[in-house]
Amino acid sequence: MLSARDAKLVKRYYLLPRAAWYSLVALFLTGGLAIPLVMIDNIGLGSKGFGDLQMIAMIALMIAEGAVCIACGMVARRGLASAHWQELEREAIGGNANVGTNPAVVGGIGVASAGRLAGTLDNDDLDALSSGLEIAGGAMAAYGFFDTMRRMSRAAAAVAHTHGMELPGLGRTRLLVIGLPLLLLTLSFVPRFIDSAAQSSESQEASARTIQAFNAALEPVCSYTLADDPLEHRQDSGYRVSGNITNEDDDIVASVSVETDESGAVDSVVYNADVDIARTPEENLAFAEEIFTRFHKAIASVDVEAEGIELLDTRLVNAPVLPDQFRQAFLSGDYYTAIDTDLDDTGTLRAWALFDTEPKEEFDEYTSPQISVFLMARRN
């Protein structure tokens, strides 16, 4: 019959190895859980990166899990190697259980170290080998640790069964060692989720105001417009409204587009006018400039301040003027040579005029030569 003190030892050495193994499992699960939580925050709610609080929580939990794993394993190992425990074992089962460390632990660490060493060599051919060795070594060491902890726990269980002692259930231990850290990590993301959702809603509303304002301005001067609906569908890539002018065959001959970033700030304006090779260069140039002027008047009619519209660069709403260098090259050239001329490349604005076409030998009925002006804000 076990004394009260010895019964506590049996329970202790039964649970400690289990807790050590569960802590190692929790360590990997914590890192794994962080990935979908960050994906929800970044992809689902439009946030970016890893929040400071969440990073601190994850690191703290993983350090604590690692410390618990090591501490429980060491205490169990020392206790099971003590003279008192070995005497209890001999009395109960007639000998001492093998609770030595599984060689896979040392072997796995060695394999992983070899992989790490291979990764430090300046040889791209060894990258796959290095990763494979590190993964294989980690798996070997984890299995060896699991087997060692399992044999320790079974040694305590064997003593308990011999004396007819009832062992505690493992559900509470699993919940405490595995479930609690995962719950805490999830809870640490709740404030960020709330903040990201609020910011996402504000960004969508700002984007909707911008898109609606430019769409209303372009509708009277275009054959038709196409506009994203930020309130219906959030897009990390931003939003777009375009105005199109068609000919008698309903083919688009000119267009303008205004694009915003995901926060609703205007980051680009692009003007396009088709070139008809049946016309003279002067006629095509006049058509492009007339169309660009019409589009710009509509865009400039938007009261940016009153609508609360943010421009990443105020020159985005400047008139799209084709420079003399571009004009002369277009008028003196042909319809099969592209022209690319910088308009502005200072500060946060990148602007250029482009005549886009194809070489004569590749030019066919599917070619759509265009004169375009691009006004784009540089992103930080």
Order of alpha helices (4+ residues) and beta strands (2+ residues): alpha-alpha-alpha-alpha-alpha-alpha-alpha-beta-beta-beta-beta-alpha-alpha-alpha-beta-beta-beta
